[in-house]
Amino acid sequence: MEDCLEQCESVLSIAKEQYKEASQQEHYNNSEFVQSQLLLESAYNDLEKLNHYANEEQKEQLQRMKIQLHQMRHDMISLRH
């Protein structure tokens, strides 16, 4: 579970960097931006799978991370429109 949470932190970091770049530029690297969104979705799905095997304390940690991933994905989608 710790490996998954660390991977999620890494994905969040990548997505935040892409979001920052995209918000500062009119024309940004669309493929990297989209790839970041896909990584966020994949990480979220991995957390969903882990949730089935987690105890209550772990489920709380997973839920907090899922909220962060969801919010970042929402922010990226909102930026595009």
DRENDOLUM-761152 format. One record per atom (N, C-alpha, C): residue number from 1; chain; atom name; y, x, z. Coordinates in nm, 3 decimals. Example, Ala and Ser with C-alpha at 12.3 -4.5 7.8 and 13.67 -1.06 7.14 Angstrom:
DRENDOLUM-761152
nr kette atom north east up
1 A N -0.569 1.319 0.780;
1 A CA -0.450 1.230 0.780;
1 A C -0.330 1.320 0.780;
2 A N -0.225 1.285 0.708;
2 A CA -0.106 1.367 0.714;
2 A C 0.003 1.290 0.787;
//
This chain:
DRENDOLUM-761152
nr kette atom north east up
1 A N -0.119 0.082 0.000;
1 A CA 0.000 0.000 0.000;
1 A C 0.125 0.087 0.000;
2 A N 0.124 0.197 0.075;
2 A CA 0.241 0.285 0.079;
2 A C 0.271 0.342 -0.059;
3 A N 0.167 0.376 -0.134;
3 A CA 0.188 0.427 -0.269;
3 A C 0.257 0.324 -0.357;
4 A N 0.216 0.201 -0.343;
4 A CA 0.275 0.093 -0.422;
4 A C 0.422 0.074 -0.384;
5 A N 0.452 0.077 -0.255;
5 A CA 0.591 0.061 -0.211;
5 A C 0.678 0.177 -0.259;
6 A N 0.622 0.298 -0.257;
6 A CA 0.695 0.414 -0.308;
6 A C 0.720 0.400 -0.458;
7 A N 0.621 0.351 -0.530;
7 A CA 0.637 0.329 -0.674;
7 A C 0.745 0.224 -0.698;
8 A N 0.747 0.121 -0.617;
8 A CA 0.850 0.017 -0.630;
8 A C 0.989 0.075 -0.606;
9 A N 1.001 0.161 -0.506;
9 A CA 1.130 0.227 -0.480;
9 A C 1.174 0.309 -0.601;
10 A N 1.079 0.377 -0.662;
10 A CA 1.109 0.456 -0.781;
10 A C 1.155 0.367 -0.897;
11 A N 1.085 0.256 -0.916;
11 A CA 1.121 0.161 -1.021;
11 A C 1.260 0.104 -0.995;
12 A N 1.289 0.071 -0.870;
12 A CA 1.422 0.020 -0.835;
12 A C 1.530 0.123 -0.867;
13 A N 1.502 0.247 -0.837;
13 A CA 1.598 0.354 -0.864;
13 A C 1.626 0.366 -1.014;
14 A N 1.521 0.362 -1.094;
14 A CA 1.536 0.369 -1.240;
14 A C 1.616 0.249 -1.290;
15 A N 1.581 0.132 -1.242;
15 A CA 1.649 0.010 -1.286;
15 A C 1.797 0.011 -1.246;
16 A N 1.826 0.058 -1.126;
16 A CA 1.965 0.065 -1.082;
16 A C 2.045 0.160 -1.170;
17 A N 1.985 0.271 -1.208;
17 A CA 2.052 0.366 -1.296;
17 A C 2.078 0.304 -1.434;
18 A N 1.980 0.234 -1.487;
18 A CA 1.998 0.167 -1.616;
18 A C 2.103 0.058 -1.607;
19 A N 2.103 -0.015 -1.498;
19 A CA 2.203 -0.120 -1.477;
19 A C 2.344 -0.059 -1.472;
20 A N 2.356 0.050 -1.398;
20 A CA 2.485 0.118 -1.386;
20 A C 2.534 0.165 -1.523;
21 A N 2.446 0.229 -1.599;
21 A CA 2.483 0.276 -1.732;
21 A C 2.521 0.160 -1.824;
22 A N 2.443 0.054 -1.819;
22 A CA 2.469 -0.060 -1.906;
22 A C 2.600 -0.129 -1.871;
23 A N 2.632 -0.134 -1.744;
23 A CA 2.756 -0.202 -1.703;
23 A C 2.880 -0.119 -1.738;
24 A N 2.863 0.010 -1.759;
24 A CA 2.976 0.097 -1.792;
24 A C 2.996 0.115 -1.942;
25 A N 2.899 0.078 -2.021;
25 A CA 2.906 0.100 -2.164;
25 A C 2.893 -0.032 -2.239;
26 A N 2.968 -0.042 -2.347;
26 A CA 2.954 -0.160 -2.430;
26 A C 2.823 -0.154 -2.508;
27 A N 2.791 -0.036 -2.557;
27 A CA 2.665 -0.016 -2.629;
27 A C 2.579 0.076 -2.545;
28 A N 2.467 0.027 -2.503;
28 A CA 2.381 0.106 -2.417;
28 A C 2.242 0.114 -2.478;
29 A N 2.160 0.199 -2.421;
29 A CA 2.026 0.220 -2.471;
29 A C 1.940 0.099 -2.438;
30 A N 1.929 0.010 -2.533;
30 A CA 1.859 -0.116 -2.512;
30 A C 1.713 -0.096 -2.476;
31 A N 1.646 -0.001 -2.540;
31 A CA 1.503 0.017 -2.513;
31 A C 1.478 0.064 -2.370;
32 A N 1.560 0.153 -2.318;
32 A CA 1.544 0.198 -2.179;
32 A C 1.577 0.086 -2.081;
33 A N 1.675 0.007 -2.114;
33 A CA 1.713 -0.106 -2.030;
33 A C 1.598 -0.207 -2.023;
34 A N 1.543 -0.240 -2.138;
34 A CA 1.431 -0.335 -2.144;
34 A C 1.309 -0.276 -2.074;
35 A N 1.285 -0.148 -2.093;
35 A CA 1.171 -0.083 -2.027;
35 A C 1.185 -0.092 -1.874;
36 A N 1.306 -0.076 -1.825;
36 A CA 1.330 -0.088 -1.681;
36 A C 1.297 -0.228 -1.632;
37 A N 1.333 -0.328 -1.711;
37 A CA 1.301 -0.466 -1.673;
37 A C 1.150 -0.488 -1.670;
38 A N 1.080 -0.430 -1.766;
38 A CA 0.934 -0.442 -1.769;
38 A C 0.871 -0.372 -1.649;
39 A N 0.926 -0.258 -1.611;
39 A CA 0.875 -0.187 -1.493;
39 A C 0.896 -0.271 -1.367;
40 A N 1.011 -0.336 -1.357;
40 A CA 1.038 -0.424 -1.243;
40 A C 0.936 -0.537 -1.237;
41 A N 0.909 -0.597 -1.350;
41 A CA 0.813 -0.708 -1.354;
41 A C 0.673 -0.660 -1.317;
42 A N 0.634 -0.545 -1.369;
42 A CA 0.503 -0.490 -1.339;
42 A C 0.489 -0.458 -1.189;
43 A N 0.593 -0.398 -1.132;
43 A CA 0.590 -0.365 -0.989;
43 A C 0.581 -0.493 -0.906;
44 A N 0.654 -0.595 -0.945;
44 A CA 0.650 -0.723 -0.875;
44 A C 0.508 -0.781 -0.879;
45 A N 0.446 -0.775 -0.995;
45 A CA 0.309 -0.827 -1.010;
45 A C 0.210 -0.747 -0.925;
46 A N 0.230 -0.616 -0.916;
46 A CA 0.143 -0.533 -0.832;
46 A C 0.155 -0.575 -0.685;
47 A N 0.278 -0.605 -0.643;
47 A CA 0.298 -0.650 -0.505;
47 A C 0.229 -0.783 -0.480;
48 A N 0.233 -0.870 -0.579;
48 A CA 0.165 -1.000 -0.567;
48 A C 0.016 -0.980 -0.544;
49 A N -0.043 -0.887 -0.618;
49 A CA -0.186 -0.859 -0.602;
49 A C -0.217 -0.804 -0.464;
50 A N -0.134 -0.710 -0.418;
50 A CA -0.155 -0.651 -0.286;
50 A C -0.142 -0.753 -0.174;
51 A N -0.058 -0.850 -0.196;
51 A CA -0.032 -0.952 -0.094;
51 A C -0.159 -1.022 -0.048;
52 A N -0.256 -1.035 -0.137;
52 A CA -0.381 -1.104 -0.104;
52 A C -0.464 -1.027 -0.001;
53 A N -0.442 -0.896 0.008;
53 A CA -0.523 -0.812 0.097;
53 A C -0.446 -0.761 0.218;
54 A N -0.320 -0.799 0.229;
54 A CA -0.234 -0.746 0.334;
54 A C -0.242 -0.829 0.462;
55 A N -0.217 -0.761 0.574;
55 A CA -0.205 -0.834 0.700;
55 A C -0.062 -0.889 0.710;
56 A N -0.031 -0.958 0.818;
56 A CA 0.099 -1.024 0.829;
56 A C 0.217 -0.926 0.823;
57 A N 0.204 -0.814 0.892;
57 A CA 0.312 -0.715 0.891;
57 A C 0.332 -0.657 0.751;
58 A N 0.223 -0.628 0.684;
58 A CA 0.231 -0.575 0.548;
58 A C 0.289 -0.679 0.453;
59 A N 0.251 -0.804 0.473;
59 A CA 0.304 -0.911 0.387;
59 A C 0.456 -0.919 0.399;
60 A N 0.507 -0.897 0.519;
60 A CA 0.651 -0.899 0.538;
60 A C 0.718 -0.785 0.461;
61 A N 0.658 -0.666 0.467;
61 A CA 0.711 -0.551 0.391;
61 A C 0.707 -0.581 0.241;
62 A N 0.596 -0.635 0.197;
62 A CA 0.582 -0.666 0.055;
62 A C 0.684 -0.770 0.012;
63 A N 0.707 -0.869 0.095;
63 A CA 0.803 -0.974 0.063;
63 A C 0.944 -0.916 0.049;
64 A N 0.981 -0.826 0.140;
64 A CA 1.114 -0.765 0.132;
64 A C 1.130 -0.687 0.001;
65 A N 1.026 -0.615 -0.037;
65 A CA 1.032 -0.538 -0.161;
65 A C 1.037 -0.632 -0.281;
66 A N 0.960 -0.739 -0.277;
66 A CA 0.962 -0.836 -0.387;
66 A C 1.101 -0.895 -0.405;
67 A N 1.170 -0.920 -0.296;
67 A CA 1.306 -0.974 -0.304;
67 A C 1.399 -0.873 -0.371;
68 A N 1.386 -0.747 -0.335;
68 A CA 1.469 -0.643 -0.397;
68 A C 1.442 -0.633 -0.547;
69 A N 1.315 -0.634 -0.584;
69 A CA 1.279 -0.625 -0.726;
69 A C 1.331 -0.747 -0.802;
70 A N 1.313 -0.863 -0.743;
70 A CA 1.359 -0.987 -0.807;
70 A C 1.511 -0.986 -0.826;
71 A N 1.583 -0.942 -0.724;
71 A CA 1.729 -0.940 -0.732;
71 A C 1.776 -0.843 -0.840;
72 A N 1.712 -0.727 -0.847;
72 A CA 1.751 -0.629 -0.949;
72 A C 1.724 -0.684 -1.089;
73 A N 1.610 -0.746 -1.105;
73 A CA 1.576 -0.805 -1.235;
73 A C 1.677 -0.915 -1.271;
74 A N 1.712 -0.997 -1.175;
74 A CA 1.812 -1.102 -1.197;
74 A C 1.946 -1.040 -1.238;
75 A N 1.987 -0.936 -1.168;
75 A CA 2.114 -0.869 -1.201;
75 A C 2.112 -0.815 -1.343;
76 A N 2.000 -0.758 -1.383;
76 A CA 1.990 -0.702 -1.518;
76 A C 1.994 -0.812 -1.623;
77 A N 1.927 -0.922 -1.596;
77 A CA 1.929 -1.034 -1.690;
77 A C 2.071 -1.091 -1.700;
78 A N 2.137 -1.104 -1.587;
78 A CA 2.274 -1.158 -1.585;
78 A C 2.371 -1.067 -1.661;
79 A N 2.350 -0.938 -1.653;
79 A CA 2.437 -0.843 -1.722;
79 A C 2.426 -0.859 -1.873;
80 A N 2.310 -0.892 -1.920;
80 A CA 2.285 -0.904 -2.064;
80 A C 2.352 -1.025 -2.126;
81 A N 2.388 -1.124 -2.047;
81 A CA 2.442 -1.249 -2.102;
81 A C 2.590 -1.260 -2.079;
//
